[in-house]
Amino acid sequence: MLARVWSASLVGIDAIKVGVEVDIAGGLPGIVVVGLPSQEVQESKERVKAALKNAGYAFPMRKIVVNLAPADLRKEGPSFDLPISVGILAASEQVRADLLDEYLFLGEVSLDGSLRPIAGVLAIAAAAKRMGITGLVVPVDNAQEAAVVKGLKVFGFKHLSDVANFLSVPEQYLAAQVNGQEMLAQAQLIGADLRDVKGQTHARRALEIAAAGGHNLVFVGPPGSGKTMLARRLPGILPPLSF
């Protein structure tokens, strides 16, 4: 049987939608991943196999082909563990497949089936909204970050079995809620204040001009002259972050 799960891959700070297609057919048992996967993605085969077994699901002893489309885009990182796992469960008819087109699935899977956080979730969430995706299914530690994007339903889970239960009875789960403005306010750098710097008149002036005009800035000097100390104080004179 064939199943397709949607995920995403980062290219710089932009996210590209990736279709994770899983086909289970006759042949020697094993998993083949195609579609220009990196070494981390290739290693997901062993993580997924152990996670499904340890989570209490049957691992199909048949030939499993996983295609990551588009095939000309290099796929990197462990974020494809979860969509590959869900695709295998859907293709083997162990979970419902009717909700798979509505969500992007992201997350690293541990050998015991628990979900580990990944990087780049905020960029992917913003891109998902532009793509018209209904929501995201991510590890619970990434849920608050993704939920900053308004108009997107984000569900965070701790374990692979929680994701399978969600696909069976989605009405029993509530999307993550977050106050985006409060999170941005808390993210402001505290403790590194430019007023603590004595002297360094030219460097302070350069910081102020760069902050006011949005210019690039390079500090050049020997070790111990204060380059890092000054650079750490730049966020303190920038305006509060917006989304």
C-alpha positions in Angstrom: 0.0 0.0 0.0 1.1 3.6 -0.7 0.9 6.5 1.8 2.0 10.1 1.6 2.9 12.3 4.5 3.8 16.0 4.2 6.9 17.4 5.8 9.4 20.3 5.1 13.0 21.0 4.6 15.0 24.1 5.2 17.0 25.8 2.5 18.8 28.6 4.3 16.1 30.2 6.3 13.3 29.3 3.8 11.2 26.1 4.0 10.3 23.9 1.1 7.4 21.5 1.3 8.5 17.8 1.0 6.3 14.9 0.3 7.3 11.7 2.1 5.9 8.8 0.1 6.0 5.3 1.6 5.3 2.2 -0.4 5.1 -1.3 1.1 5.4 -4.1 -1.4 6.6 -7.7 -1.7 10.3 -8.4 -1.7 13.1 -8.9 0.7 12.5 -7.1 4.0 14.2 -3.7 4.3 13.9 0.1 3.9 15.3 2.1 1.0 15.3 5.9 1.2 15.5 7.8 -2.1 15.2 11.4 -3.0 18.7 12.8 -2.3 18.8 12.1 1.5 21.7 13.2 3.6 23.5 10.8 6.0 21.3 11.8 8.9 18.2 11.0 6.8 19.7 7.6 5.8 20.3 6.8 9.5 16.6 7.4 10.2 15.9 3.9 8.9 17.3 2.3 12.0 15.8 4.9 14.4 12.3 4.4 12.9 12.5 0.6 12.9 13.5 0.5 16.6 11.0 3.2 17.5 8.0 1.5 15.9 8.8 -1.8 17.6 9.5 -0.3 21.0 6.3 1.8 20.8 4.3 -1.4 20.3 3.6 -1.3 16.6 4.2 -4.0 14.0 7.1 -3.3 11.7 6.2 -4.6 8.2 8.6 -7.4 7.2 8.4 -6.5 3.6 10.2 -4.2 1.2 9.6 -0.5 2.1 10.6 2.3 -0.3 10.6 5.9 1.1 10.7 8.6 -1.5 11.4 12.2 -0.5 10.0 14.5 -3.2 11.1 16.7 -4.9 14.0 14.5 -5.7 16.4 17.3 -6.7 16.4 18.9 -3.3 18.9 17.6 -0.8 17.1 16.6 2.5 19.1 17.1 5.7 18.6 16.6 9.4 16.6 14.2 11.6 13.2 16.0 11.2 12.1 13.3 8.7 12.0 10.6 11.4 8.4 11.4 12.3 6.9 11.6 8.8 8.6 8.4 7.8 7.3 6.6 10.9 3.8 7.9 10.3 4.0 7.0 6.6 4.9 3.4 7.5 2.1 3.2 10.0 -0.4 4.5 7.4 0.9 2.3 4.6 0.6 -0.7 6.8 -2.9 0.4 7.8 -2.1 0.8 11.5 -3.3 4.4 11.6 -5.9 6.4 9.7 -4.6 8.1 6.6 -7.4 10.6 5.9 -5.8 13.4 7.9 -2.3 13.2 6.5 -2.9 15.8 3.8 -3.9 18.5 6.3 -0.7 18.6 8.4 3.0 18.9 8.2 4.9 16.3 10.3 8.3 17.1 11.8 10.4 15.6 14.5 13.3 13.3 15.5 12.3 10.0 16.9 14.2 8.3 19.7 14.7 4.5 19.8 11.9 4.2 22.5 9.5 6.2 20.3 9.7 9.5 22.2 10.0 12.7 20.1 13.0 15.0 20.3 12.9 18.7 19.2 14.4 19.9 16.0 15.8 23.2 14.7 14.0 25.6 12.3 10.4 25.0 13.3 9.5 28.7 13.3 10.6 29.2 9.7 8.8 26.0 8.7 5.6 27.1 10.5 5.6 30.5 8.7 6.1 28.8 5.3 3.4 26.3 6.1 0.9 29.1 6.6 1.8 30.6 3.2 1.3 27.2 1.7 -2.2 26.9 3.0 -1.4 24.0 5.4 -4.0 23.5 8.1 -1.5 22.8 10.9 1.7 21.2 12.2 2.4 18.1 14.2 5.7 18.5 16.1 7.5 17.4 19.2 6.1 19.0 22.3 9.3 21.1 22.9 8.8 22.8 19.5 5.0 23.4 19.9 5.3 26.9 21.6 7.8 28.1 19.0 5.6 27.0 16.1 2.4 28.3 17.7 3.8 31.9 17.5 2.5 31.9 13.8 -1.1 32.9 14.0 -3.8 31.1 12.1 -2.0 27.8 12.2 -3.0 24.8 14.4 0.0 23.3 16.1 -0.1 20.0 18.0 2.9 19.0 20.1 3.4 15.4 21.3 5.9 13.6 23.5 5.7 10.1 21.9 5.0 8.4 18.6 2.0 6.6 20.1 0.5 10.0 20.9 0.7 11.0 17.2 -1.0 7.8 16.2 -3.8 8.4 18.7 -4.2 11.9 17.4 -4.7 10.6 13.9 -7.4 8.3 15.2 -9.3 10.8 17.4 -8.1 14.3 16.5 -11.1 15.9 18.2 -9.8 15.0 21.6 -6.7 17.2 21.3 -6.3 20.9 21.6 -3.9 23.0 19.6 -1.1 24.8 21.4 -1.8 28.4 22.5 0.9 31.0 23.0 1.1 34.8 23.5 3.5 35.8 20.7 4.1 39.3 21.9 4.9 38.0 25.4 7.4 35.5 24.0 9.1 38.2 21.9 9.3 40.5 24.9 10.9 37.7 27.0 13.4 37.1 24.3 15.0 40.5 24.6 18.6 40.4 25.7 19.0 41.3 29.4 22.2 42.2 31.2 24.4 43.4 28.3 23.9 47.2 28.3 26.0 49.6 26.3 26.0 52.1 29.1 28.3 49.8 31.1 31.1 50.4 28.5 33.7 53.0 29.6 35.6 54.7 26.8 35.6 53.1 23.4 34.1 56.3 21.9 34.6 55.4 18.3 33.3 51.9 18.7 30.2 53.1 20.6 29.5 55.6 17.9 29.8 52.8 15.2 27.3 50.7 17.1 24.8 53.5 17.4 25.0 54.3 13.7 24.7 50.6 12.7 21.7 50.2 14.9 20.0 53.3 13.8 20.5 52.8 10.0 20.5 49.0 9.8 24.0 48.9 8.6 26.6 46.1 8.6 29.4 46.4 11.1 32.8 44.8 11.4 35.1 45.2 14.5 38.8 44.6 13.8 41.4 44.5 16.6 43.7 42.4 18.7 42.3 39.9 21.3 41.1 41.6 24.4 40.3 45.0 22.8 36.6 44.6 23.4 35.2 43.5 20.1 32.9 40.7 21.5 32.0 42.7 24.5 30.7 45.5 22.3 29.0 43.3 19.8 27.0 41.6 22.7 25.6 45.0 23.6 24.2 45.8 20.1 20.8 44.1 20.8 20.3 46.3 23.8 20.1 49.4 21.7 17.8 47.9 19.0 14.0 48.4 19.2 11.8 45.5 20.5 11.4 42.6 18.1 8.2 42.3 16.1 7.1 39.0 14.5 
